[in-house]
Amino acid sequence: MTKVLITGGAGFIGSFLAHKLVANGDKVIVVDDLSMGRLENLTDIKDEIVFYKHTVCDEQFMHDLLLKGNFDYIYYLAAVSSVADSVVRPWYTHLVNQESVVNTLEFIRTNHLPIKKFLFTSSAAVYGNTADFPKTENSHVDPLTPYAIDKYASERYTVDYGRLYDIPTVAVRFFNVYGPRQNPNSEYSGVLSIVTKCLKENKPFTLYGDGSQTRDFIYVEDVVDALIKISTETDELTVYNIANGDETPLIDVIRTYENIAGSKLNIIKKEARLGDISKSRADVSKLKSIGFKPQWSLHDGLTNYWKYYSKN
């Protein structure tokens, strides 16, 4: 039986990955300190996984787990996944978003752990506001916040540990992932989870900027399929964009969602925030070259998200 470790596995994307891997018959071990993840995300598979409520910053715990786990695959999703939070707490977020990653890679190296793949999840935030458009994996990077700096450094460590020490590694850059189980109750949540909550509860939504900022949205189930395909079917030590390859203004997404929900959003406009990116779109040629194709359109994904949130 394939053994898989998911750090951050109680989070939004991590929990979807855990469900998919369990359905595939894998033995899944999840580590999550529940600072951003939620245990209820794993409720219906709780008897089929091993769960540890623990921080990845605890070196001894992680070392013991890695040594005894005999993992085939490691999906490293644990992160303080908030640009704004990293500006407020740069050192703490650095410990989670970079130090813990390098420590894990170093332990794998020094103990010659025979893993099949270590996959690190980075972010489109590494591109910043560079002129290259759309963003290819070889585009210039301009990380504008501690979050983006740590993500970029950690993906470089991941790929270069592979090249220097013959460890099978790969990194991915998430663009704007959305779907069920996104936590809408944090000020650092993804924009669509906050829009969903505001629509459902008829609360005002704060729009930073004029809404013309574009994003490349991808549904969470497509993301999980891409992660599994990249980790199990590729050998290249590299970085992949994970996105749809589309560019949609945020205000257009909101209007589409209003039509699906059958209600209008009460929008309060404020100045754009420091570090926010104005235009974002991925070149996904590399992802397509390995045979991946997203299955969810934005309209279908939003429809499914609204159905889920309406029931839960």
PyMOL commands that set and color helices and strands:
alter all, ss='L'
color gray80, all
select helices_A, chain A and resi 12-23+39-45+59-69+83-88+90-110+124-127+146-165+191-201+220-233+250-261+285-289+298-311
alter helices_A, ss='H'
color red, helices_A
select strands_A, chain A and resi 3-7+27-32+49-53+73-76+117-123+169-174+176-178+205-208+214-215+217-219+239-242+248-249+267-270
alter strands_A, ss='S'
color yellow, strands_A
deselect
rebuild
show_as cartoon
